[in-house]
Amino acid sequence: MKTDKILDIAKRRGFFWKSSLIYGGLSGFYDYAHLGAALKRRWENAWRRFFLSMDENFHEIEPCQIMHENVFRASGHIDSFIDPVVKCKKCLNVERADHLIESVVGGSFEGVSLEDMSRIIREKGIKCPKCGGPLEEVGVLNMMFPVELGADGSTRAYLSPETAQGAYVNFKQEFEVLRRRLPMGLAVVGKAFRNEISPRNALLRMREFTQAELQIFFDPERIDSHPRFDEVSGYRLLLLPEKNRKSGKVSGVSCSDATRFLPRFYIYHMAMVQKFYLEVLGIPKERFRFRELVGDEKAFYNKYHWDVEILLESAGGFREVAGVHYRTDHDLSGHQKVSGESMEVSIEGRKFVPHVLELSFGVDRNIYALLENCYREEKERTIFSFPRRVSPFDAGVFPLVNRDSLPEKAREVQSMLTASGFSVFYDSGGSIGRRYRRIDEVGVPAGITIDHQTLEDGTVTLRDRDSMKQARVSIEKLPSALSRFLDGESLKALGKML
Ligand code: GAP
C-alpha cells in the first residue's frame, strides 16, 4: 500500500517519525527529521511568498501559543470546541462517537447531534471496540490542553488550538501601527494543540501540529467587492456544493457565476487558494475540490465555510487540508466583550468592528498530501516529484569519481552555490547511478555532476529528476541556470543537451 511505502521512506530516509520514539512513541505526536523539516520549511516559505504578496498590507506576526484563558472564553472555544465522545460502561474506554459510528456504518457523521448519535449507537447495537461492552450516552469533551502556570499553578491558560487567536488579540495594536488601513492581513505560521481522542493516519490527525493561517480584516460593507476581482472573474473554481454531495460531482464554476451564491471578497480568495494548490503545489485538478459545509457541520464561528479537500487514497478518499472561513465579527466582538477593549475602527467617518476572512491551512496534512501526490514508482526507481521550489534541497552536487581532483572541484561548486543562496548538498558515496537514485527517492529536483570534462572546459552536467535528462552548463552560468530550472524552465533552454 502507498501509505506503508511513504511511511517506510519517511522513516528510512529521515522525513518524519513518531515523537519520543526511544520511549515507545506518543500517539498523535510526530517529529520532523532533517529532510522533513527542510520540506516543511520550503512549503511554509512557498505559502508565505504566495499569500503575503497578495496585498501590501498583509504581514506575518509571531504570537505566543500559550494564551490567557479569557482569550478562549471570548472566542467560544471553552464552550464550543468540543468533540462528541462515548464511554464504555465496562472498561471505561473513550471513543470519538462519530468516528466509531463511521467505522461500523460507513459515511460521515460529523455535525450529527449528540441525541441522534446515541440513537444510532443503540439502533445499530454498536459496542465498545476494545472489550465489546455496552456504551453510555454520547457526551462531549473539550479538545483544548489547559496549562497551570507558576509555582502554585493558580493561573490557568491554554495551549492555543488554532493560530488565529494570536492574530485577533493583536489586531488593535497592529491596526494602529500599520496606519489604520483595511483590508489588513495578519499571518501566523505556528503550532496548534488539540487533545484529539483518536489521533490517526500519521500527519493527518495529530495532537500537536502546525497551521499556516492568514486572517484578513476587512470592512463588511465591502464584502461584495475586491479590487482585483476582474483578474479571476473567468477562472473556474472546482466546487462540491452541498447539493452535489451524494453524487460527488465537482462543478467547474467561474468566479463570476459564483457571485450568485457567494460574495466577491470570499470568491477572490477561494480562487487564490485554488491557484496555490494547482499552480504552486502542482496538485492535479481531478484531485482537488472545495467542499461546502452547511448547518452544524460548519465550525461554530463560520458563516461561510468551504474546505479544501485533496484526494488521498491512503485516507480512503478526499481529505480536508485547508479551509476558507468567513468568521464575520465573531472573534473581534467576542474579545471586545470579554476584554472591555474596543475593537472598533473608524474609517471615512464610519465606526465598525471589522469582519474576518480566514485562510486556514494545516501544514502537516499538506506535507502528507504532497508526499502522497508526488510519490511515483518507475521501473528502476521511486521518486517524489515535488514541485522544484518545494523540494527539501535544490540540488545534490557529485564528483563523478573520487579521484583526479574531481572531489575538490565539486566542493568548490557546492560552496559557490551555497554562497549564492541555494540549498545544496555534497555526496560522493557509491556509483553515480546510485547517488541519482538516492536523490530521486527524496525528491531533490537537480543533480549536478563534476566530471573530467569539467576540468577541461569548466562545464558540469545538470540532471533533471523527472525526465532523467541532462544538459551541460558552464560553472559560471550555473547559479542563473539552476535558478531558472527551479522556476520551471526546461533543461533545453539552459544548456547543451546530452
Ligand atoms: N483557525 C481555523 C481552524 O483551526 P480547522 O478546520 O479546525 O480551522 C484548520 O483547522 C486546518 O488545520 C485543517 O484544515 C487541517 O488541515 C488542520 N488540522 C486540524 N486539525 C488537525 C489535526 N488534529 N492534525 C493535523 N492537522 C489538523
Residues whose N, C-alpha, C, O or C-beta is under 5 A from the ligand:
A	BS01	GAP	P161 E162 A164 E196 L203 L204 R205 M206 F209 E320 V321 A322 G323 S360 F361 G362 R365
